[in-house]
């Protein structure tokens, strides 16, 4: 276990902040736990720390967990002499999209900017966000429309992960993951619309059906995640 490096690939709005808060609480932040996302990078700058990739090799070797939107297929190479253990969570497409919208509308309101209607916001993104995000942001491939070939490439990449789960079962699966990492296994959900900030849009049955249909590749990827989590 001491030679394992746990690498959490954080797709937006899939539960990453819940895990981030848990690791900050139970691991030494910026040493054992490295958050490669806006929060962690900004906090490191405030503390006068250089970017993770610019820190001395021995300092990087202390890392036990990497997590964030900026984790790529190459990030684990920054920590030498450790075995990468890749983990990610996917979410029902409709739930992810509406959660994403509610989160961005809360940020918009905080800056006194008008909140666009959902369809206007959604029209700039459309469907299959998770599949596209994994292909471009994690795998480092040029952007391309999601098709069968691209989807299969993403699945082949996820096949190499130690664990692929579903956000809806995060608190149920967390003990399995956290016990292996060696930290307490009780997690408290964070950044939930309607709990930690106002919910601008609620997901109706009709909208759920429409969004899942318009993200058919993401829907299939989510079904893949449900199958993978049951195989642990």
N, C-alpha and C positions, 0 to 999 in steps of 0.2 A: 504493500500500500504506500510506503514512503516514496517509492519510485513512480507512483501514478501522478499524472497531471490531469485534473478533471476540467474539461473544456466544454462550457455551456454555450451553445450557439443560440443567441437570443433573437428570435424573430419578433418584430414589434407586436405588442398586445397579446402575448402568449404566457404571461405569468413571470416574466423575468425580474420585475421589481420585487415581487414576493421573495424570490430566491436571493436577489441582491441584498435586501435588508437582512435576511437571515444570515448570510455569510459575513456581512459587516458586523453583526452582533457576536458571532461565534469564532471568527478568524481575525487575525491581525490585518487590518485594512491596508492596502498598498504593499503588503509584504507577502502574507500567505494568500490573501484574496486580492485579485487584480480585477477591477471593473473597467472594461474597455468599452465605455459608453460615455455619453455627455456628462453624467453626474460624476463618475469616477475620474475622468480626465480633468474636469474643472476642479475637483477637490484636490487632486494631486498638484495641480498648478498653484492653488492657494497655499499648499504646504511647501512649495518650492522644490517639488520633486520633478525630475526630468521625465519625459515620456517613457513608458515602460521599455520600449525597444532600445532606448539610449542608456538604460541603467547598466551597471557592471554585470558581467555574467554571473558572478556569485550572488548578487542581489536577486537577479531574475530566477535563480535556481531555488530560492526560498518559496516561490509560488506553489500553491497547492491547487487553487481553483482560479480559472479564468472565465469571465462571463461578460457578455455585452454584444451590442449591435455591431461592433467593429471587429469581432472575432472572425477570422477567415480560415481557410483550409491550411494556411501557412503559419498561423499565429503560434501554434504549439512549438514550432522550431526555435522560438525565442527562449525556451526553457530547456536547456541541454540535459541529457542523461536522464530524462523522465519519459515514461510511456504515456502518450495521450489517450485519454478516455473521453470520447466525444458523446455529448448528450444534447438533446433538443426536445422542445415541446411544440406541437401543432395544435390548432384550435379549429372548431367548426367555423367554416368561412364566414357565414352570416354573423356569428357572434364576434369574430375577430374584427370584421369591418365596422360594425356598429360600435364596438368598444373603441376602435381607432378614431371614429368620428367623434364620439363623446369626449374622448381625451383631447383631441385637437380643438374642439369647441370650447373646452374649459380653458385652454391656453389662449384662445382667441378672446374670450371674455375678459381674461386677466389683463389683456392689453387694450381693452375698450374698443375692440374691433368688431364689426358686424359678423354674425354667425351665418354662413351660407346655408341654404337648405341642404338636406342630405344628398339629394340627387345631383345637385350642382357640385358638391364636394366629391361624391362618388364618381361622377363623370370624368374626373381627372385621373382616376386610378383604375376603375373598372375591376374586373375579377382576377382571380389566380395570383393574388398578391404574394402569398407565402411561397409558392413554387418559383415565381419570378425572383423573389428576394433571395432565396437560397442559391439560385443559379448565378445571380449577379454579385450579391454582396458576400456570400460565404465562398462559393466556388470560384469567384473572380472571373466569370465569363462575361463577354460583351452582352449588352441587353439584346434580347430577341423575343418576339412574340412566343408565348407558351404554346407548344404543340406536343404531340405524342413523343417525339424523339427527345425533346428537352425534358419533359416530365420523367422519362425513363432514366435519363442521366442523373436527375436529382434523386430518384429512388435508389439508383445504384450507389450514389454517394451516401445516402442515409443507411443503406445496408451495412456500411462499414462502422456505423456508430454503435457504441455499447448499449445505449438506451435511447429510444424514441417514444415519447409519451404524448398524452393529450392534456391540454390545460384544464379541461373539465375534471380531470382526475389527479390534479397536481398534489392536493393535500393527501390523497390516498397513496400516491406513489412516492411521495417525498421521503418517508422513512426508509424505503428500500435504497434510495440514492444516498441520503444523508448518512445512513449507518455505514455505508462503505467509505464515505469521505472521512467519517470520524467526528461528526459534529452532532449536536442535539437534533432530534428528529421532529420536533413540533414546529410547524410553520404557521405564520399568521398572514392571511391574504392581504395584499397591499394594492393601492391604486385602483380601487374598484369603483366604477361609476354608480352613483346612487348611494354610496357609502362614504367614500373619501372625497368625492366631488359630485356636483349635481349631474343628473342624467338628462342630457338634451333630447335624446331619442330612445324610445323603447322598441324592442324588436317584436313586431307583430308576426303571427303565423304566416301571413301573406308575404311580408317582406323577407322572412326567413327562407321561405320556399324560393322566392325570386333570386335572392343573393346566392344561395347555394347552387341554384341551377346555372347562374351566370359565372360561377367559379367552379366549373366542373372538374378541372384538373386539381384545384385545391381540395375539392370534396373527396376526390380519390386519394389524395395525399393524406387527408385526415383519416380516411378509412384505413389506410396503410398504418398510420400511427396507432389507431385503436387495436389493430392486429398485433403490432410490435409490442405494445405495452403488456399485452396478455401473454407474451412469450417469455417474459422475464422469469 
